[in-house]
Amino acid sequence: MNVRVLRIELRRSVAPWAGAVVLTGALAFLYLVNGAWGRGTTAWTAQWTSLALWTRALLFYLWPLAVGLGALQGLRDHRSRMSELLTSTPRPAWHRAAASAGTTATTLASAFALLVLVGGVQVLANTAYTHLGWLPISLVGALFLVAGAVLGMGIGRALPSALTPPATAMGAFAFTALMNMSLGRTETAAADGLTTSEPKQVSLLSPTVDEVHDVFVTLSAAVHVGQTIWLLGMAATGFALLVAATPRARLVALTPVVAGAALALLVLPSDPHRMYVVDAAAAEPVCDGPVCVAGAHRGRLADLAGPGKEVLRLLHGALGGGAPVSVRESTAVLPEGSLPKWSRTTVLFDFDDDIIAAAKGDAEGGDAKGGDAKGGELIRALVAEGIAPTCSPSGWSGTSGDLAAQDVAAGWVLGDLQPLAGASDAMRDDAVELARPVWKKLRALPRAEQLTRIEAMRAAALSCEGDALEALKGGAAR
């Protein structure tokens, strides 16, 4: 397709509008709607893989629009009443179909590429971890838009009715919703009564992906290959419908999409743990002595190393030989609703933990006992994580009792009771009310008894089999 044909198609088709809708709709959603894609280490502008996955998640809404706009484009010959005239020209039907489909495909792919470029410029400024593992995720996302639009064009050409575009868009949206909300999910009741949801194999035929909860998770190569096969079949059926002239030819044109789906299901993994896999390079530790972060956050090691080493010194002075000997970012990928696993020898932390996220700043600044200086806030937060980590199930927030236990734990090591940053005002107030009487009673005890209570609290917190605050009071674990 030469430049002159492309220019004509851009003037006379809905392709520019399709690209504009995809680009402006996606940017408006990402910038104007407050959601998880704009916060923490998994923000769409924080890491390359997060960028690719969040933009793919937007296809839940964008893909049905692309299919519907493709169907509208497929009605062009019927609306202009030129179908019979075009069939009488010597130019092959597939030439005309290729020009129209190629223009639409180019516009949609360019719009999606611009969306990724807007996020990519910001990712470059926010992370030192660069890799190409995110690229297949975005390429398959662009292919979903292209294949969906071509399929919509074929449907519009085969069913020339004013109702076809909205019906096609709604059908695509219903398919996407069913694949991600009911037919494509398995609900499982855990032993503690919590309900978890995992994707089925068939859900991978959908253009969207699960929400990004962890920077260490990416899609496996088998998912990329299987989805590519499915999309090539979809695009082939759309193109065949564009050139089909008889009802029989239209029925035969359905063969590629059916065959593509069947082959894709043979390739796509059925185990959820083989769909979303751990990115080993992102999770690989990068260390400065006993302080380590994941490779994805290597740029934050310099700010953490000083406070981390100071925390180990403080904990050793308070706990003696049983104190942790290292500080490490947790890279465990836990199923939603499962309990965390803590270590007695390592202070494990998560940059998305509220008290860690709120304690940002210069690693060298601040007094260890000062809650106002940023360095002091980070030290206080890490001390709290080292003695009384919370045992909230993955995906759930902690309670005011958990926060109160951490307040007392950090206060006992640092010598003063101060509320940890990061909690909501209401939870912080509740935690202070719970922590103050416990703190006073603890300080009134002999030093040996204080250490016994702290060790009991630490044991309850690390095992996730007791109530840390009750253990600190001298009560029985639940």
N, C-alpha and C positions, 0 to 999 in steps of 0.2 A: 504494500500500500504506500503510494507516494504522498508527498507533502500536500499536493493539490487536492487529492481525494480526501485526505485527513481534514483539511481545512473546510471542505464542503460538508463533510459529515458532521463536523463540530458545529457548523452553522445550522444544520437542518435536523439534528437529532437531539435527544434528551441527555446525551452523554455528558456535556458540561454541567448540566444541572445535577446529574447523578453524582459526579465527583464533588461538586460544591456541597451537596447535602451531606455526603459522607464526611468530608473534612470539617465543615463548620459545625455539623451536629456533634461530632466526636469531641471537638475542642470545647464547645459550649458545655457538654456534659462533664468533661474533665475539670474545667476551670470554674464553672458556675454551680455545680452540685457538690455539696460537701459529703465526701465519702472516704472509705478506707484507701482509695487510690491516691489520696493527697496527703497521707500522714505516715510518719515513721519510716523505718528502713525498707518497707515494701511499697513506698510511694512510686508512682509511675515515672517519676523523674529521678529516682534515687539509684537504681541499678538497671543494667541492660536487660536482664531476664525479667525483672518486674515490669519494665517498659513494654516488652514484647507480650507478656501475659495479660497486662491490663488492657492494652489496645486490642488484643484478641477477645477479651471478655466483652468489649463494646460491640462485637459482632452479634451479640444477642439481639440488639436493636438495629444495627446497620445492615446486617445480611438480609433480613426481610425487606428492607427498603430497597436494597440493590436488586433483589428479585422482582419486586413490584415495578420499579422503574425500568428494568429490562423488559418486562411484559408490556409496559407502555410503549417502549421503543419498537417492540415487535408488531405493534398495531399500525405503524406508520404507513405501510403500503395500503392497508385496508382503509385507513382514514382518508388517504388521498385518492382512493379509488383507482389505483394504478396497477393492481395485481395482474389483470389480464394483459395490460400493455407491456409490462415488464417481462411476462412469460413469452411474449412474441419477439423479443429482442434476441440477437445472436449471443449476447454476453451470458456465460453460464450463471446459473442461479447461485452457485457457491461463491462466485466472485463478489456479487452484491452482498451476500451474507457475511463474507469475510471482511468486507469494508466496514459494514455496520457494527459487527461484533468486535472487530479489532479496535475501532474507535472507542467503543464503550469500555472495553477491557483496558485499554491504555489509560483512559481518564480515571477509572476507578483505582487501578493500580498506582497511578501517580498520586491520587488523593491520599491513599493509605500510606504511601511512601512519605509524603509531606507530613502526615500526622506523626509518623515514627521519627522523622527528622526534627520536628519541633521538640519532641521529648528527648531525643538523643543529644541535642545541643545542651540541654539542661543536665542530662546524665553525665556528660563529659565534665561538667563543672562540679559535680557532686560526688564522684567516686574515682578512686585510683585503680579499681579492678576492671580491666577491659578484657573482653573475650568475644568470640564469634558464635558461642553456643546459642545465643538468642536469635540469630539470624533465621534459622529454619522455622522458628515459631512465627515470625513476621511474614516470611515468604509464603507459608501455608495460609496465613490470614489473608494476604492479598489475593491468593489463588481462590479462596472461598468467595470473595467478592466478585471476582471475574467469572468464575464458574456459575455462581448464582445468577448473575446478570444475564449471561448467555442462555442459561436454562429458562429464565423468565422471558427472554426474547423469543425463544422457540415456542414456549407455551402461548405467548401473545400472537405469534404467527399462525399457530395451529388452531387457536380458539379466538377468532377475531370478534371480541365483544367488549363493550365499554366496561363491563363488570369484571373482565379478566384481570386487569392490573390490581385492583383492590383485593379481589379474591385470592390472587396468587400471593400477594404480600401477607395477607392474613393467614393463608395456609403455611407459608414459610415461618411466620412467627409462631403459629401453633406447634409446628414441628420442633422448632428450637426450644420452646417452653416445655413440651412434653419430654424431650430428651434430657432436660436439665432439672426438671422438677418432679417427675413421677416415673415415667416409663424408663428413663435412663438412670435412675438412682435406686440404691438398695438401703432401706432403713434397718438399722440394727440396734437392739436394746442391750446396753451394757449391763454388767452385774450391779452397778451402783444406781441403776434406774435411768441414766442418761441415754438419750437416743442419738446415734451417730448416723451419718449418711455417707455412702461411698458411691462413686460413679460405676455404672456398668459399661461393658464393652460397647454397646450400641450407642451410648451417649457420645462417643468419639466421632460419630457421623455428624454431630452438631458443630457449627462453626465456633461456638464460644468455648471457654474453659472455666474451671473453677476460680473463685476469688483467690487472690494471692495472699496467703497468710504467713509465708516463710520465704526468705530470700534464698534459701538453699535448695529449693524445689524447682524442677524444670520438667518439661515433657520429654519422654524417651524417644529415641530414634525410630522405634517401631511405630509410634503414634504418627510421626511425620510421614513415614512411608505409606502407612495404611490410609491416612487422610488424603495424601496426594493421589493414590490410586482411585479413591472414591471421587475426588474432584475432577480428575481427568475423564472419568466415565460420565459425570454430570455435565461437563462442558461439551463432550462429544454428543450426548443426547440433545442438548440445547441447539448445537449447530446443525445436527441432522434434522431436527424439527424445523429449523429455519429454511432448509432447502427442500424438504419433503413436499411433494405436490399431490399425493393421493393418501386416502385413509390407511391403506396398507403400508405405505412408506412411513407414515407417522407411527404406526404400531411397531414396525421394525426399529424405528429410531429410539425406542425405549430400551432396547437391548443393552447399550453401553452403560446406562446408569444402573440397571439391575445387575449386570455383570460386575461393574465397579464396586457396588455395595457388597456383593458376595465375596469378591476377592479381598476387599478391604477388611472384612470381618475375619478372614483367615489370617491376616497379617496383624491386625490391631490386638494388643494384649487384653486379656480378660481379667487379669489380676490388677486391682487398683494400684498396688505398689509397684507395678511395672508400667503403669501409665504416667504417674507423677513420681519421678525418681530424684534422688539427691544428687546435686551438682557437686561432685567430689572436689573440684578445683575451688569452688566458692567456699566450701566448708573446711578446706585445709588450713590448719592453724599457722599463723604468722606470729612469732614471739619476740619479745624483748626480755630475756631472762625468764623469770617465772610468770610473766604476764603475757597472755596470748589472746589474739582475736582471730576471727575467721578471715580467710583470704579476701572475701567480698568486702570486708571492712578494714583492710590493711591501712588505709589512710587515717584511721582513727587510733591506731596503736600509739602514736607519739603522745596523744593527749591522755591516754589511759595508763601508760607505763609508770609514770611517777606516782599517781594516786594508788595504783595497784600494789606497788612495792611498799608504799607506806601502810596500806591496809594490812598486808601480811605481817609487817613489823608490829603493828598495833594488836593484831589478833594473837600473835605469838606471846606478846607481853601479857595479854589478858588471860589466855587459855593455856599457855605453856606448851608442852610437847604434843598435845592433841590438836593444835591449831592447824588450819589449812596451810599448805606450802606453795600453792599456785593460785593464780586468778585467770580464769579462762571464759571466753564467750561460749555459751551453750550452742551447739550446732545440732542437737538432737531434733529430729522431725517427728513430733508426736501426733498420733491421730487425735482428732477433735474429741474432747471429753475424757482423755486419758490423763492420769496423774503424772507429774514430772518425777524424775529420778535425780536425787541430789547426791553429792559426794562429801565425805568428811575431810578429805585432803585437798579439795579444790573449791574455791569460791566461783560458782557458776553464775553467770549473769546473762541478761538479754538486753540488747540496746533498745528494744521496744517496751521493756518493763517501765511502768510509769515513773518509778522513783529514779531509774537510771536515765531515762529520756529527759527528765526535768533537771538533772544534775549535769549540765553541759558547761564547758568553759575551759580555761587554761589549766593544764595539769599541774603547773607549778604554783598557781595562785591560790591564796587562801590558807587559813590556819586549819589544821585538822579538827579543831573544836569549834570552828566558826561556821554556823549554818548560813551566813550571808554570802560568804565568798564561794565562787563556783567550785574551786578545788575542794573546799571543805564539804560541799554538798555531795560531790561524787564519792569522796572518802566515806562519808556517813552512809551513803546508800550502799556501797560495797560491803561495809562492815555489817550492815543489816542483812544483806544477802548471805554473808558468810556464816552468820549465827542463826538466823531465823528466816530462811527462804519460805515463800508461801507455797501451799500445796493445792492451789486452785486448779481444777481440771483445765486442760489445754483449751483455749478459746473462751475461758470464763475469767472474770475479774475477781480479785481478792475481796475480803471482807474488812470491815473496820477493826475486827479483832485481830486479823493478820497484821494489819498496819500498826496497831497498838503494840503488838509483840515486837515488831521490827523497831519501833521507836524506842522501846525500853532496851532492846538488845544493843542498838547503836549508842544509846545514852550511857549504858553501863561501861562500854569500852572507852568512849570519848569523855566521860565524866560529867555530861550535862544532858538533860532531856529536852530535845527539840523535835518538832514534827518533821517528818520527811517530806520533801517536795514531791509534787506530781499527782497527789490524790485530789479529788474534788473537795470543795469547801465543806460540804456536809459530811463526807467520810472522814476528812481530817479532824473536824470538830468532834465527831464521835470517837475517833481513835484517841484523841487527846484526853477525853473524859474517861476512857477506859484505861489509858496508860498511866495517868497521873497517880491514882491511889496505889497501883501495883509498883510503880517506881519508888514511891515513898516507903512502902513496906520493905521492898528489896534493899534499899539503901540503909534501912535500920538494922538489917541483919549483919552478923559477923561476916568477914570476907570469905571464909571457907564455906559458909552456908550460901552466900551469894553465888559463888562459883558452882555449887551443887545445883542450885535452881537454874542457873544459866545452862549448865550441861543437860539438865532434864528438858529444858525448853528446846535446846538444840537437837537433842535426840528425837523429840516428838516432831520437830519441823523437818528434819532430814529424812525421817522414815515415812512421813505422811500418814502416820498411824495414830496420831494424837493431836490434841489441841495445845498449841505452843503457849498460848497465854495462860491456860489453866495449869499447865506444867510449871510455868514460871511462878504461879501463885502457890504452888505446892500441892495442887489438886491432882486427881487421877486422870490419865489420858483417856480420851473417849474411845 
